[in-house]
Amino acid sequence: MRKPLTVGTVALATSLVMAAEKPAVPAWVERSNQNTRIVLQSEAEFAPEFYARQGVEGFDDKIVDLKPGIFERTRAVERKLLAELESRLTKESDPLVRQDLEILIKAEKDNIKGSLINEKYELPYFNVARTVFLGQRSLLDDQIPADRQQKALVRLKRYAGQEVGYTPVTKLAEDLTRGYMKKPGLLFPAKIQVEKDLADQQFLTDGIGKLYEKYKITGYEQAYAALKQQLADYEKFIRAEILPKARRDFRLPAEEYAFNLDQYGVDMPPAQLIERAHSAFDDLQAEMATLAPLVAQQKGYSVTDYRDVIRELKKQQISGSDILPRYENTLHSIEDIVRKQRLVTLPTRPARIRLATDAESAVQPAPHMTPPRFIGNTGEQGEFVLPMNKPGAAGSKQATDKYDDFAYGAASWTLTAHEARPGHELQFDSMVEHGVSEARAIYAFNSTNVEGWGLYSEAITLPFMPPDGQLISLQLRLLRAARAFLDPELQAGKVTPEQAKKVLTDDVMLSNAFADEEVERFTFRSPGQATSYFYGYTKLMQLRADAEKLMASRFDQQKFHDFILAQGLLPPDLQRKAVMQDFVGAAASPVKATDK
């Protein structure tokens, strides 16, 4: 699958939050940031929407570069940056700045490698409606100042080719794809991906207009009308020339899938990962089988199998107007638990939770944390966003599919712990509070270090949840184990999408909508990424176990968690090194027989 034109790690690393008060920036961080900014400024020219969202100034009115030779031009810039960074490394003596330079160097090498792999195997294919919607949504937001919101109209006109020197973005995308169609041997996108993109296009197109109406930006009508027609014409191109040739086999070439796993931070061989995940899946089912009768007794259910108990719990769906209050109440309860149990240090400001629009649900159909910018943040906060429905084309099965996985009380516990506190929201905020360098916060990002903390946050909160909350927390941990074997097994051809969905609906007990979204994730949204939750969690649990063994009675979980968060988004190997050197350090005690 061709990755976005942004740097892979950077496109994902907008996941950052600004604390109420900015700390003083250490001298080494400022020096490191100077290195990072030359990379940000150079790469923002190619994908300005994403970099502006992070806070790189001067790009609010610019749009994605899809002009001829984009991939060669991007690699040329990355090679130039790589040479400059390697030169700076030879002259740098500060170990922390050197570590950040090594992070940047690895990122540039990976970007070049990934670009060459994509160009070797994949026909360039673009979901233009999604690109434009995200470019508009990143500026038309409650937390964006009004003067920046106005820049969205400039972007809109440029997307539509209504400014001098600009060609409609749909025309550029079509021409770029057509140019590569002449090259033999390239893989067309998977049929299921193309069909999903076509089903989502109307939601995204309509969502653009709704943003302008909501934020009362005047003068957009002409450009929007032109863009709608261009997107309709682009859809005809996709239906006529891409969809008939789309491949039914979604599997990636082995080299490409291996690269994906590496980029998501998973360095375990797939066979070993599959074995561990299956074992964990079996253990979790056994644990759920023990807990389910207790939940049933408490709730007065006549059933005792964990599957049937979950079905009963799901019947208690919360209406739309009551969903947010329920999640807010759960958040407050979790915060009380965190303080009482000394799990981690909490900030004083409240977290934000809201429901998603249809267009946002089309872009990201699972609960998620939507982050603000990191660089130059003036107080914007991340938002825990809850998609309730799965958009689909009118009259389709998807149009009537509903999630029943999130809008009931028992589910609110583990989702809030993962996405809000003590999970991602706190994770991102802590990076700013501790003055983490931009290299660590942005270029060291991968799914393993982010999602590992999210799942770990569920686990440390679980013992203090009510029994029904515990059962659903175990259910969602069961899902993460299933992801870790279904994703690679699908890519290896060991299971079919239908078989994977059956595991998710019959054993994990997901709704059809959620199970479909999961299979989409494994097959075309982001193959390999879903494995990172289980892998990151196991790495973090092992790190904690090793630290506890070395420190014995000196181990303090609150201090341990605060230390982990203070490191930023470090990959597991660098995180382990920091813990062992700077947290365990001199506090380590010899291992005694009683500690084993």
QUIURPE-V621443 format. One record per pair of residues at least 4 apart in sequence whose C-alpha atoms are under 7 Angstrom apart, sorted by the first residue. I is the first residue (numbers start at 1). GAP is how many residues later the second one is. If there is no record, write none. Layout:
# QUIURPE-V621443
i = [I:I]
gap = [GAP:GAP]
This chain:
# QUIURPE-V621443
i = [1:2:2:2:3:5:6:6:6:7:7:8:8:9:9:9:9:10:10:11:13:13:14:14:14:14:15:15:16:16:16:16:16:16:17:17:17:17:17:17:17:17:18:18:18:18:18:18:18:19:19:19:19:20:22:23:23:23:25:25:25:26:27:28:28:29:29:30:31:32:32:32:32:33:33:33:33:34:36:36:36:37:38:39:39:40:44:44:46:46:47:47:47:47:48:48:48:48:48:49:49:49:49:49:50:51:51:52:52:52:52:53:53:54:54:54:55:55:55:55:55:56:60:61:61:61:61:62:63:65:66:66:66:67:68:69:70:71:72:73:74:75:75:76:77:78:78:78:79:80:81:82:82:82:83:84:85:85:85:86:86:87:88:89:89:92:93:94:95:96:97:98:99:100:100:100:101:102:103:103:103:103:104:104:104:105:106:107:107:108:109:110:111:112:113:114:115:116:117:117:118:121:121:122:122:122:123:123:123:123:123:123:124:125:125:126:127:127:128:128:129:129:129:129:129:130:130:130:131:132:133:133:133:134:136:136:136:137:139:139:139:139:140:140:140:140:140:143:144:144:145:146:150:151:152:153:153:154:155:156:156:157:157:157:157:158:158:158:159:159:160:160:160:160:160:161:161:161:162:162:167:167:168:169:170:170:170:170:171:172:173:174:175:176:177:188:188:188:189:189:189:189:190:190:190:190:190:190:191:191:191:191:191:192:193:193:194:194:195:196:197:199:199:200:200:200:200:200:201:202:203:203:203:204:204:205:206:207:207:208:209:210:211:212:212:213:220:221:222:223:224:225:226:227:228:229:230:231:232:233:234:235:236:237:238:238:239:240:241:242:250:250:251:251:252:252:252:253:254:255:256:257:257:258:259:260:260:261:261:261:261:262:262:263:264:264:264:264:264:265:265:265:265:265:266:266:266:268:268:269:270:270:271:272:273:273:273:274:274:274:275:276:277:277:277:277:277:278:278:279:280:280:281:281:281:281:282:283:284:284:284:285:286:287:288:288:288:288:289:289:291:291:292:292:292:292:292:292:293:293:294:295:295:295:296:296:296:296:296:296:297:303:303:304:304:305:306:307:307:308:309:310:311:314:314:316:317:317:318:318:318:318:319:322:323:323:324:324:325:326:327:327:328:329:330:330:330:331:331:332:333:334:335:336:337:338:338:338:339:342:343:343:344:344:344:345:345:351:352:352:352:353:353:353:354:354:354:354:355:355:355:356:356:356:356:356:357:358:358:359:360:361:361:361:361:362:362:365:365:366:367:367:367:368:368:368:368:369:369:369:369:369:370:370:370:370:371:371:371:372:372:372:373:382:384:384:388:389:389:390:390:390:390:391:391:392:392:392:393:393:394:395:397:401:402:403:403:403:404:405:405:406:406:408:410:410:410:411:411:411:412:413:413:414:414:414:414:415:416:416:417:417:417:417:417:418:418:418:418:418:418:418:419:419:419:419:420:420:420:421:421:422:422:423:423:423:423:424:424:425:426:427:427:429:430:430:430:431:431:431:431:431:432:434:436:436:436:436:437:438:439:439:440:440:440:440:441:441:441:444:444:444:445:445:446:446:447:447:447:448:448:448:448:448:449:449:449:449:449:449:450:450:451:451:451:451:452:452:452:452:452:452:452:452:453:453:454:455:455:455:456:456:457:458:458:461:462:462:465:465:466:467:468:469:470:471:472:473:474:475:475:476:477:478:478:479:479:480:480:480:481:481:482:483:483:483:484:484:484:485:486:486:487:487:487:487:487:487:488:489:489:489:490:490:490:495:495:496:497:497:498:499:500:501:501:501:501:502:503:503:504:504:504:504:505:505:505:505:505:510:510:511:512:513:514:515:516:517:518:519:520:520:521:521:521:522:522:522:522:523:531:532:533:534:535:536:537:538:539:540:541:542:543:543:544:545:546:547:547:548:548:549:549:550:550:550:550:551:551:551:551:551:552:552:556:557:558:559:560:561:562:563:570:570:571:572:573:574:575:576:577:578:579:579:580:580:581:584:591:592]
gap = [121:116:120:122:5:42:4:5:41:4:104:4:103:4:434:436:437:432:433:39:429:432:40:357:358:359:356:413:355:356:357:358:412:413:354:355:357:364:365:411:412:415:356:359:361:362:363:411:414:360:410:413:414:359:411:410:411:412:4:5:410:4:4:4:69:4:408:4:4:4:65:68:405:4:404:405:406:4:4:402:403:4:4:4:42:4:4:7:18:19:4:16:17:18:4:11:14:15:16:4:11:14:15:86:4:4:5:4:5:7:8:85:320:319:320:321:318:319:320:321:322:319:91:90:91:93:94:93:92:5:4:106:107:105:108:4:4:4:4:4:4:4:37:4:4:4:30:34:4:4:4:4:23:26:4:4:4:16:20:4:19:4:4:9:12:6:5:4:4:4:4:4:4:4:339:340:4:4:4:336:340:341:4:335:339:4:4:4:336:4:4:4:4:4:4:4:4:4:4:139:4:65:66:64:65:66:54:57:58:63:64:65:53:52:64:47:4:70:4:42:4:72:75:76:102:4:74:233:4:4:4:71:75:4:4:16:72:4:5:9:10:13:4:9:12:71:75:237:4:5:4:4:67:4:4:4:67:4:4:4:67:4:5:6:66:4:5:8:9:10:8:9:63:66:67:5:6:7:4:61:4:5:4:4:4:60:61:64:4:4:4:4:4:4:4:57:58:59:4:5:57:58:4:56:57:58:59:60:4:52:55:56:57:4:4:331:4:49:4:4:4:193:194:4:162:191:192:193:4:4:4:155:156:4:155:23:4:4:152:4:4:4:4:4:5:4:4:4:4:4:4:4:4:4:4:4:4:4:4:4:4:4:4:4:4:5:4:4:4:4:273:274:240:272:4:5:239:4:4:4:4:4:271:4:4:4:268:4:5:267:268:4:5:183:182:183:184:265:268:181:182:183:267:306:182:266:269:4:5:4:4:218:4:4:4:211:212:4:210:211:4:4:4:204:205:207:208:4:207:4:4:201:4:197:200:201:4:4:4:190:194:4:4:4:4:18:183:186:16:17:4:180:4:12:13:14:17:179:4:11:4:4:172:173:4:5:6:7:8:13:4:5:6:4:5:4:4:4:202:4:4:4:4:90:94:92:90:91:4:5:89:90:4:4:4:84:4:30:4:4:4:85:4:4:4:82:83:4:85:4:4:4:4:4:4:4:5:6:4:216:214:215:214:217:218:213:217:69:30:31:32:30:31:32:29:30:31:32:30:31:32:4:5:29:30:31:4:4:33:4:4:4:26:29:30:28:29:22:25:21:18:19:20:16:17:18:51:13:14:15:16:50:12:13:14:15:10:11:12:8:9:10:4:43:35:36:15:13:14:8:11:12:123:7:8:4:6:7:5:6:5:4:4:112:111:108:110:111:107:105:106:5:6:4:58:59:62:4:58:61:4:4:56:4:44:55:59:4:4:5:4:5:6:40:41:4:5:6:36:37:39:40:4:5:6:35:4:5:6:4:5:4:35:4:30:31:34:4:30:4:4:4:138:4:4:135:136:4:5:134:135:137:4:132:4:5:131:132:4:4:4:5:4:128:129:130:4:127:128:125:126:127:124:125:4:125:4:82:85:4:84:85:87:88:4:87:120:121:122:123:4:119:4:81:82:85:4:80:81:82:83:84:85:88:4:84:4:4:78:82:4:81:4:4:15:4:8:11:4:5:4:4:4:4:4:4:4:4:4:4:33:4:4:4:30:4:29:4:53:54:4:53:4:4:47:48:46:47:50:4:4:14:4:35:40:41:43:44:4:4:5:6:4:5:6:4:5:4:4:22:4:4:4:4:14:15:18:4:4:5:4:5:6:11:4:5:6:7:10:4:5:4:4:4:4:4:4:4:4:4:4:5:4:5:6:4:5:6:8:4:4:4:4:4:4:4:4:4:4:4:4:4:4:33:4:4:4:4:37:4:7:42:46:38:39:40:41:4:33:36:37:38:37:43:4:4:4:4:4:4:4:4:4:5:4:4:4:4:4:4:4:4:4:5:4:5:4:4:4:4]
